[in-house]
């Protein structure tokens, strides 16, 4: 049994089908499934025994692109280490973002913010850091700017939310499933001027509040949904769907 990512389906899906090998396709981005010759992709997905999808949005994309394959879809969750990405009471007036995500958009937002952001606030890019350093920075920041673009289930906004940030920005479509109103504020993709104004409004609201409130109930909900236990449960369901023996595996 073989599991291939969606980007390999166009080449290896038909090869595996010709060889009679049982295989599954793991769709981590529903917007990558369009890459390849339509006829090859149709055969690859129709011949797959199971189609794993990383989000509800990815499931929707697969069902829309390959009618008749809907019954093969199995939604799975990734897990985020809530021991590492969890709020810290020592918050600072920091706004974080990832400059490699839609760099043109983020640079324009920063340009619009430059004359209006209060002097006691600063913007810190998340760049060239390992996971431990990213988690440490997110624990200190209060606002995260999300520049997600056509993503399966974007991880940075979720990590920022689990770390106690207010998240403002694009959903990338895939993040809509976890976009809880207590934490997240959506900006229409491309509305960079509106993006900057939303950030300024949030800064003003935080400054006017007596203290920075952490929406712990919503954070716990996210931590449970994207937990190691949920990921393990999904993987066991996948093994069963593929007819594999799960005896002796931890549940």
N, C-alpha and C positions, 0 to 999 in steps of 0.2 A: 504494500500500500504506500502511495506517494502523496505528499501534500505539496502543491506548487503555489507560489504567489500569483496574483492576477496578471502581473506583467509577463509572466512566463506562459500563461495559458495559450497565447497566440501561436507559440512555437512548439511547446512540449505537450500541450493538451491533446492535439491530434496524434502525436507520436505515441503517447501512452495509450490512447484509444486503439490505434492500429495494433499495438503490441498486446492488447487485452489486459493491461495492468490496471488494477483498481486505484483510482486517484481522487483526490479532493482538491478544490481550488480555494485558497484563502484570500478573500477580497478585503484588503486593508484600506483601500480607497475606491469608492464606487465610481469615481471619475477617471480611473485608469483602465477600466474594462473596455473602453472604446479603442484601445491601441491594438491595431492589427487588422487583418482582412476579415470583414464581417462573417464570411462563410466559415473561416477557420475558428473564429470565436464562437459562433453558433454551435459548431460541432463539439468544441472543447467543453463548453458549459452543459450542453445536452448530454454528453457522454460521462461527465463527472458523476461520481457516486454521491458526493456531498459538496455543498458550497458554503464555506464558512464566511460570515460577514462580521465586520468589526463594529457596526453601528446599525441603527434602524434606518438611517439614510442610505447606507450601503446596501441593505436588504432591498430597499425600494428601488434603487438603481438596477440591481440585478434582475428583480422581478419585471421591471419595465423593459430592460434590454433583451431578456431571454424568456419570452412567454413559454410556459410549459415546464420551466425549471424551478418554479416557485416552491414546490414540495421538497426540493433538495436543500433549501436554504436553512442554515442553522446559525443563529445569532450567538456570537461569543463576545466576552468582555476581556479587555486587558486589565491588569491590576496595577495599582499605584501604591507604593510603600507609604502608608499613612503614618508610620513611625518617623519617616524622614520628612515627608511633606505634611506638616501639621502646624497650626498657628503658634506664634510666639507672642507673649505679652509685650515684649520689648519692640514694639513697632516704631518705625521712623517715617518721616514725611518723604517717602521715596516712591517714585513711579517707575516701574520696570517694563521692559518690552524686549522683543527679540529682533534685532536689526536685520537678520537674514530673511525674515518673513515679510514679503512684499516691501522691500527696501524703499521703493519709490513712494509708497503710501506713507510709511512711517516717517520718512524724512520730511514730507510735506506737513504732517501733523505736528512734528517738532518745530517746524518753521512757524506755523501759526501760533504755537504756544509761547514762543520765545519772549514776547513783550508782555505777556499776561500772567504767566505762572508766578505766584508769590515767591519772594526770595528765600523763604524758609522751606521751600519744596525743591527737590532736585529729581532729575530723570537719569536713571542708570540703565544702560543697555546690558542685556544678558548675552555675553559674547565671549567665546574662548574659555568657558568655565566647565568643570566637570560636574557630575550630578550632585556631589556633596556641596560644592560651592554655589550651584544654582539654588538648591534647597535653602542654604543659609541666607542668600540674598532675598528670596521670596518670603522667608520668615520675617524679614525686617521691613519689606515694602508694604504699602497700603493699597496701591492701585497697580493693576497690570493692564497694559494695552495689548489687545489681541489682534493680530493681523493675519488670521487664518484665511486660506484661499483654497476652496475645493478640496477639503480634507476629509478622510474617512471618519475619524473621531479624534480631533486635535488634542494632543497631550498637554502642551504648555498652559493653556487656559485652565485646565482641570487641576494641574499641579499648583498653579497660582491660587485657585479657589481653595484648595485643601490647605494651603498655607496661610489662609486668612486675608487674601486680597479681595478688593472689589475689582471685578473684571469688566472692562469696557472694550467693545470692538466687534469684529466680525465673527460670525459663527463658523464660517467655512462650510456651512450646511450640516456637517456631521456632528457639530457640538450642540445642535438644537435640543437634543435629547437630555442634556444635562444643564441647560441654560436656566437655572433656577432664578427667579426674580429677586430673591434676597441677596444674591451675589452678583449676578450678571446683568449687564445692560447692553443690548444689541445696537449696533450702528450699521446702517445700510452700507454694503460694500461699495467703496469709492467715495463716500461722503466724508472726505478728509476734513473739510471745514467743520462739519457737524460733529465729527469725531473729536476735534480739538475742543469744541464748545462743551461737549459732554464731559470731557476730562476736567475742564475748568469748573463746571457746575458741581462735579463730585468733590473736587478739592475744596470748594467753598462750603459745601455741606459738611464735610469732615471737619473743617476749621471751626465751623459754627457749633458743632456738637460738643458736648461736655467731655465725651471720651469716645474713642474709636470702638464701636461695637462689633463683636465677632458673631456672625450668624451660625452658632455652633450646631444647631439642629440641622440646618441645611448642609453644613460641612460633613456631619456624621452620615447623612443620607448618601452623599456622594462617595464617602469612604466605603460604605457598605456595598454600594452598587459596583464599584470598581475595586473590589477587594480580592485578595488571593483566594479566599474561600469561594467566591463567585466564579473566578477564572477556573479553579479546579473543577467545580461543578459542571461548567460548560465543556471542559475537556473530556470529562467522563461521559457526558452525553454524546459527544462526538465519537468517542471510541465505540460506544454502544451502537451508534448509528452506522458505523462502518463494520459492525459485526465482530469487533475485536474483543478479546477476553480482558475483562477488568478485575478479575478475581485477584485479591491481594493488594490492590491499589488503595491508597488512603482516600477516604471520602470526605 
